[in-house]
Amino acid sequence: MSDFYKYFKQNMDELGLPAPDSLFGSVQATVGNLTVILTNMDKFGKMVTLGEVIGAATKLEQLSAAASLSASFYVGACIGSLAVAAGRDIAGGVSLADALSIARQNHIHRPWLASALHHWPGVHRSQLQRRAHYKYLAKRK
């Protein structure tokens, strides 16, 4: 039995972000829901908030607690958490390259992703301190 969701949720909790089991309970569900978010970001631009994405994709209403965050930050955190969870479930850890590789393998990579993960390295590197403060910095003003 995979511990993917346990690791994914743990990483998102440490960032202070919601990660409902119904949306992120498996690798397949995570990739599918990230694809929904990314499709809307492609449509409305990378500066769109998660709230605006939720309004366009009603399946995501469980994320309303994070509505004021930039969608690019939340997706970056989810992709980082996907990488952390997959890395821990398989081998015990990830790097930025691992996170980008997992995003490419699952067709959820975007040109701005490397910059977002580089800007917020704690989304995929759990040993960094002050990770929970990222969400306050990622609110669109």
Summary of the structure (lengths in Angstrom):
residues: 141
radius of gyration: 13.4
end to end distance: 42.2
largest distance: 42.2
contacts: 450
relative contact order: 0.18
helix: 68%
strand: 3%
